[in-house]
Amino acid sequence: AQSVTQLDSQVPVFEEAPVELRCNYSSSVSVYLFWYVQYPNQGLQLLLKYLSGSTLVESINGFEAEFNKSQTSFHLRKPSVHISDTAEYFCAVIGVNNNDMRFGAGTRLTVKP
Amino acid sequence: EPEVTQTPSHQVTQMGQEVILRCVPISNHLYFYWYRQILGQKVEFLVSFYNNEISEKSEIFDDQFSVERPDGSNFTLKIRSTKLEDSAMYFCASSSSLGNEQFFGPGTRLTVL
């Protein structure tokens, strides 16, 4: 089975500062990787995903993540955050050819003015 | 844009009662899932369902739980005799293929008194 570790439970940053949310995974098979965002009192929304191809993937709202197979990481970055980015961010992994998605514990990103 | 819907948004029940949580997955999706998120904790995989049968389940998904696709559109999670520790947000998800992006519903908040 796969597992995910999100090293930071909370990340407070000031508006317009850069941010990195860390994610490491463990798996004995090839994986697909995802970042989901959860705004207060809402469900999970897909932010970005890595399935294959370019190891750098981007979202429409300025986030990016890089799949690093050697370091088994899929860190999420944004060069300049907004107040509206305040949310819980979950890294998730699923093995190719299985459907048991495993989530990390989540990182609460709080953007302060 | 197609989306996963869930009803009810909030369910309050007495300990020992049966509850049924309902989901309508995206219409052309073939894989269906239930996840649970206890307040303040990570999202946990419960079960996946494909071709009218359970394909994978976690250790959480014991004999108290069951899933069903009673017709061509609904996907239900039944908890036979609820316990206090079943209080959580329950998310339904669906995907078009194995290992692909899972689309999540808004969740049902279950409160067991």
HADDOCK unambig.tbl for C-alpha pairs under 7 A between the chains (distance, minus, plus):
assign (segid A and resid 32 and name CA) (segid B and resid 99 and name CA) 6.93 0.50 0.50
assign (segid A and resid 42 and name CA) (segid B and resid 106 and name CA) 5.98 0.50 0.50
assign (segid A and resid 43 and name CA) (segid B and resid 104 and name CA) 6.84 0.50 0.50
assign (segid A and resid 43 and name CA) (segid B and resid 105 and name CA) 6.29 0.50 0.50
assign (segid A and resid 43 and name CA) (segid B and resid 106 and name CA) 4.20 0.50 0.50
assign (segid A and resid 43 and name CA) (segid B and resid 107 and name CA) 5.96 0.50 0.50
assign (segid A and resid 44 and name CA) (segid B and resid 104 and name CA) 5.94 0.50 0.50
assign (segid A and resid 45 and name CA) (segid B and resid 104 and name CA) 6.97 0.50 0.50
assign (segid A and resid 94 and name CA) (segid B and resid 99 and name CA) 6.19 0.50 0.50
assign (segid A and resid 95 and name CA) (segid B and resid 99 and name CA) 6.65 0.50 0.50
assign (segid A and resid 96 and name CA) (segid B and resid 99 and name CA) 5.50 0.50 0.50
assign (segid A and resid 97 and name CA) (segid B and resid 98 and name CA) 5.79 0.50 0.50
assign (segid A and resid 97 and name CA) (segid B and resid 99 and name CA) 5.86 0.50 0.50
assign (segid A and resid 98 and name CA) (segid B and resid 98 and name CA) 6.22 0.50 0.50
assign (segid A and resid 98 and name CA) (segid B and resid 99 and name CA) 5.99 0.50 0.50
assign (segid A and resid 99 and name CA) (segid B and resid 48 and name CA) 6.85 0.50 0.50
assign (segid A and resid 99 and name CA) (segid B and resid 98 and name CA) 5.88 0.50 0.50
assign (segid A and resid 99 and name CA) (segid B and resid 99 and name CA) 5.60 0.50 0.50
assign (segid A and resid 100 and name CA) (segid B and resid 45 and name CA) 6.83 0.50 0.50
assign (segid A and resid 100 and name CA) (segid B and resid 56 and name CA) 6.87 0.50 0.50
assign (segid A and resid 101 and name CA) (segid B and resid 45 and name CA) 6.60 0.50 0.50
assign (segid A and resid 102 and name CA) (segid B and resid 45 and name CA) 6.66 0.50 0.50
assign (segid A and resid 103 and name CA) (segid B and resid 42 and name CA) 6.84 0.50 0.50
assign (segid A and resid 103 and name CA) (segid B and resid 43 and name CA) 5.98 0.50 0.50
assign (segid A and resid 103 and name CA) (segid B and resid 44 and name CA) 6.86 0.50 0.50
assign (segid A and resid 104 and name CA) (segid B and resid 42 and name CA) 6.50 0.50 0.50
assign (segid A and resid 105 and name CA) (segid B and resid 41 and name CA) 6.57 0.50 0.50
assign (segid A and resid 105 and name CA) (segid B and resid 42 and name CA) 4.43 0.50 0.50
assign (segid A and resid 106 and name CA) (segid B and resid 42 and name CA) 6.35 0.50 0.50
